[in-house]
Amino acid sequence: MAESVKALPNEIQKLIEVKEWDMRTLKGVDRFRELRARSLPSVALDGALLYESLIPGQEELIAEIERRFKEKNL
């Protein structure tokens, strides 16, 4: 999943802050529980679990990032 996010176009990456948690650490496990995720891979945007157990297509992920960015910056 992290590779999918890293492969996003530069103009989209400028709109987001990527944080990746290692599930082999207590901090990673705690974050996983906070999001109430049930499986990997999982992606959260703005602190809300959005994708779980799947990797969305690049177009879908870009559209969701742009939508949320516009909502926050109107």
Secondary structure as GFF3:
##gff-version 3
##sequence-region A 1 74
A	DSSP	alpha_helix	2	6	.	.	.	ID=ss1
A	DSSP	alpha_helix	10	13	.	.	.	ID=ss2
A	DSSP	alpha_helix	26	34	.	.	.	ID=ss3
A	DSSP	beta_strand	42	45	.	.	.	ID=ss4
A	DSSP	beta_strand	48	52	.	.	.	ID=ss5
A	DSSP	alpha_helix	58	72	.	.	.	ID=ss6
###
